[in-house]
Amino acid sequence: MKMKVKRGLLAELAARHKPRSMAFDIFKYIGPGLLVTIGFIDPGNWGVNVVAGAQFGYQLLWVITLSTVILVLLQHNAAHLGIATGLCLSEAATLYTPKKVSIPVLSSGMIAAVSTALAEILGGAIALEMLFRIPLKLGALLVTALVLVMLFTNSYRKIERWIIGFVSLIGISFIIELLFVHVDWPVALTASIKPSLPHGSLVIVLGVLGAVVMPHNLFLHSEIIQSREWNLKDEKIIKRQLDFEFKDTLFSMSVGWIINSAMIILAAATFYAHGITVTELPQAHDMMHPILGSAAALIFAIALLLAGIASSLTAGMAGATIMAGMFGEEYNLKDLHSRMGVILTFGLAFVIVLFITDPLKGLVYSQIVLSIQLPFTVFLLVFLTSSKKVMGKFVNPLFTKVFLLICAAVVTYLNIRLLLSL
């Protein structure tokens, strides 16, 4: 009943706010994609990307490219679900799948949100340690407290603007960083499209994949895309919405591809080129001083702090979305279950941070947890968006369904390879 009421309210509200036929309408829809983007330029990405570049040079750049291609398709499909049904992935799973399926998958989704929040809090704390010599655990507490205050006191629109600003500053930071180093661009460009699997790189490859294609972002995108109002009864408006959303997703994921690639390139040109082994992010920061100068090291730390805060916000929103959906409710931080999702996500993440002795390994392994959970979320998404009962006229065509299943199969295969290698 709650689902039907929600759909009716959305349709009634959106009918009064039909998009006008103007060339600049696309700019109204830029935002949800960038919120998702911050999730895969988070401190977890920093950890695996720095290790990837420092240990293997440019050789693993192709993983970023492959992951981003997969990501565009998956995120568009998640948003497709939200636009066509007015339901987020968690709500749709609760409504359209048996409890023996929805509860385990959504519970594992919450674990993914916690693992993500762990990486974000840890990354922000590492940045505070770099900048102000604040102890790691105290820094984790400060980041957690700041993000909780921002989530519970700011509206979605304000948070969206904050995160868009953070993404812009992080992107600018890495462009500046690349000006400090000598990059072998022909080799880097070739490596970005030519697959290779150096000995001992599988764990990092899977970590990079999990850091880019993040399960919590699929839940989040299907929810936040509904911040753009539309009429669920008007097929033309839904098609228009899907077109604008795809452009937003493609643009935003491309920004993320550039920034993630820049992380590996920077690490390769700074550390791999000088034969330096990096075992922690503070070490990477400290080593930049003699190699690139204090300005580069400062920019590195500030960008990491921005990434930690911004991506923590989206991790909390994802946790709230998943938890609310498990009870058949929409995301709303004024409601109990959404608040429970935020508190559970950050509470468990903070407790785990207190027991971590190697921050960089904590970042890398948090991303592996995401990669292991990812197939469950992807198969759930494909099932729902390929169901005519759920999607109606907007059900996945056969080609899209096959491609999504191939993506899920690739991720599953890599996970099996990882588990056999441990």
NUVEXKE-36411 format. One record per residue (C-alpha): x, y, z. Coordinates in pm, whole numbers, plus 50000, padded with zeros to 5 digits. Example, Ala and Ser with C-alpha at 12.3 -4.5 7.8 and 13.67 -1.06 7.14 Angstrom:
2
512304955050780513674989450714
This chain:
422
500005000050000502835024050087504405017649748501165026249568500715057949773504295068349694503765062649321500535082549326502115111749509505085112049273502825111948968500585139449106503535161149206505455155748885502445163448669502755199448790506465200548705506845187148351510275194548199510105222147941511435216347593514575237247619518165230047522519405239047869517065215048048519955190148068521615211948333518635206548562519465169548565523195171848632523735161748994522675126249078525465112148859528065133649035526845121549374527495086249254530875096849113532165108049451531615072349569534265059249331536855086349385536755079749758539655071149993539205034149914540015042249553542975062849665544335033149856544075007549576545025032249302548175043849481549185007549538548344998749176550455027149038553335023149285553634985249234552734981048867553245014848705550755022148428549914985448366546584984648552545065015748397542924993148178541054981548489539825017248544538605018948184536864985148195535314992548534534015026148414532375010948107530654985048328529765012448574528025034548316525755005948213524974994648568524355029448707522125038448414520185006348471519755014248841518535049248756516315033548488514585013948765514025045048975512695065848687510355039548542508895027148872509355054649130511045028749351514645025349461516434991949425515854983049789512124991049777511684971549453513504941449597511244941749903508114944749690508924920849406511134893349549510534867549825511884876150170514314847050151515924865749859515464902349950516534900550316519924883450256520774904849952519734937550115521544927950436524704922050233524034955950074524114971350421527444953850482528694969950160527525004150282529344998550612532494987650430532275018750214531765041550514534755024750682536985034450390535625070050379536025076150752539485060750748540545081550448539305113750605541125105050928544345098050736544025132050568543565149450905546655131451031548605143750728547415179650759547215185351133548925155051296545615145051455545735108751580543965084751346541215073651584540425109251692540355119551328537915091251253535655103651532535775139551398534955128651041532095106751162530635134551376530935160551098529225138450842526385129251078525745166151147525775174150774523365145850692520885152750969520835190750931521035196050555518475189350285519285167049988519695197149758522265213249987524205180650017524115176449639525625211249588528315204249849529305171849681529365186849332531705213349471533915186649632534095166649307535125197949119537865206249369539205170449370539315170348990541165203548982543575190849249544625161049038545025181848726547405203948925549195173249068549885159648719551645192148632554305183448893555295150048737556695136648411554165113148254554915089347967551585096347800551905071947505552565043247748549785054847983547225057947702548115023647566547865008047913544415023447961542985001347683545394971647672544654945147938547544929548127547694909548449551164912348606552154885448856550674892549199548234918849071544914899949101544094912749450544744948449337542764943449015539774931349215540274959349465540244985149184537124969149036535354969649372536475005449430534975017449101531854995849061530414999449409527204981349509525985008349747526015033049456523485011949265521075014949557521845051949595521435061349227518025044649200516865066349493518425100549430517415101249064513875105849197514835140449325514145151548965510355152448940508505135348656505105121448570505095083448596501955081948380503465101248089505605078347871507175107447680508355123848001509845091148128511735086447800512985122347820514035116748179515945085248083517755104047807518815132348037519825107748308522035087948069523845119847966524305129248332525615094248411527965093248111529385127748190529765120548562531325086148518533775100948264534855126248527535405097348767537415078148504539715107948454540295112848828540875075848901543255072848606545075103748729545585086949069547325056848913549325078648673550475101048958551545071049169553295055048871555185086748779556055095249139556725061949311557055033949054559425055048844561675059949148561445023949273559565034249590557285008849760554195024949913552575007350208550395035550343548845068250225550705090050480553925075450340552805085149988552095120150116555455122850295557405109649996555905136649776557765163549971561275155649846560125143849501557425169149404557595195649674555435206449966552695221649746551955188249578551895170449914549485196450057547135193849758547195155849789546135157350157543415183650105541915164349813541915132550023540075150450305537445163850064537015129049915536625113450261533935138050375531955138250049531985100649997531045094950363527885115050297526885092750007527725060950202525375072350479522645080850228523035046350069522775029250408519615048950483518135040350143518785003150185517435001950541514285021950457513645000250152513814968750364510754982250547509024992550223509735029550278511415056750074514565075150183513695102850427516035112550709513075124950912511855088950936513075063051186514285036050949516295059950732517945073851043518605038651167520345031150837522665061150874523485053851238524075016751175526305024150875528545048651057528365031851397529654998351272532195014751041533635035951322533915006051558535804986151292538155015551229539165014251596540554979051545542434985651220546224984951262547224989650896545145017950742546175011650380545354974550402542074984350563541275006050261542244979250010540354950950181537264972450231537124975449851537494937849810534444933350035532524955749795533664935649496532584902849660529114916849735528704933349394527454902849195524524898249435523394934149382523944932549006521974900248964519174915249175519164946648960519114926948634516264905148758514144935348850514834956448541514294926248314510874919148467507894932348271505854930448592508224955648753509184977648456506204975448223507074990547881510515000548009511734965048070515324958047960515674948147595517434914947534520754931147437520904951447760519954921247968522694899947809525314927247852524384932048219524624894748280528054894148115529164922048351527904902148649529634870848519532974889148481532804902248838531804867848970534674851248784537214875748926535854869749275536224832049237539794837049113540534858449418539044833449667541024804849510544224825249535543864833149907
